[in-house]
């Protein structure tokens, strides 16, 4: 599934995100999607989400689909 398309991202999905401050290094943060923050149907850098705990970033990998 393509992490750059909003239709593939759902609340409760297990994903890796890249936070704004980690874009240069590529450090990924793992978590469960709590909220979708991107309103458009797709985004070239990934859909912006908030994972549990309040961390915000763009989805780079979908680890588990429901």
C-alpha positions in Angstrom: 0.0 0.0 0.0 1.2 3.5 -0.9 1.8 5.7 2.2 1.4 8.8 0.0 -2.3 8.2 -0.6 -4.8 9.2 2.1 -7.2 6.3 1.3 -4.5 3.8 2.5 -4.1 5.5 6.0 -6.6 4.7 8.7 -6.9 5.4 12.4 -5.4 2.5 14.3 -2.9 1.6 11.6 0.7 0.6 12.7 3.1 2.9 10.8 6.5 4.5 10.6 6.6 8.3 10.4 9.4 10.8 9.8 9.1 13.9 12.0 9.9 17.3 10.6 13.2 17.6 12.6 14.2 14.1 11.3 13.7 14.7 7.6 17.4 15.3 6.9 18.6 12.2 8.9 15.7 9.9 7.9 15.1 8.7 11.5 11.8 6.9 11.7 9.3 6.8 14.6 7.0 3.8 15.0 3.4 4.2 16.3 -0.3 3.8 15.9 -2.2 6.4 13.9 -4.5 8.5 16.1 -5.5 11.3 13.7 -5.0 12.1 10.0 -3.9 15.7 9.5 -3.6 15.9 5.7 -6.9 16.7 4.0 -5.8 16.2 0.4 -6.2 12.7 -1.2 -2.4 12.4 -1.7 0.9 14.1 -0.8 4.3 13.6 -2.4 6.1 13.4 0.9 3.5 11.2 2.7 0.3 11.8 4.6 0.8 13.8 7.8 -0.6 12.0 10.9 -0.5 12.2 14.7 0.4 8.9 16.3 -0.5 7.9 19.9 1.4 10.1 22.3 0.9 13.2 20.2 3.9 12.9 17.8 3.3 14.4 14.4 5.0 13.3 11.1 4.5 12.0 7.6 3.9 8.3 7.0 6.8 6.6 5.2 6.0 3.0 5.9 2.8 1.0 6.6 3.8 -1.8 8.9 0.4 -3.5 9.5 -2.8 -3.2 7.6 -6.2 -3.7 9.2 
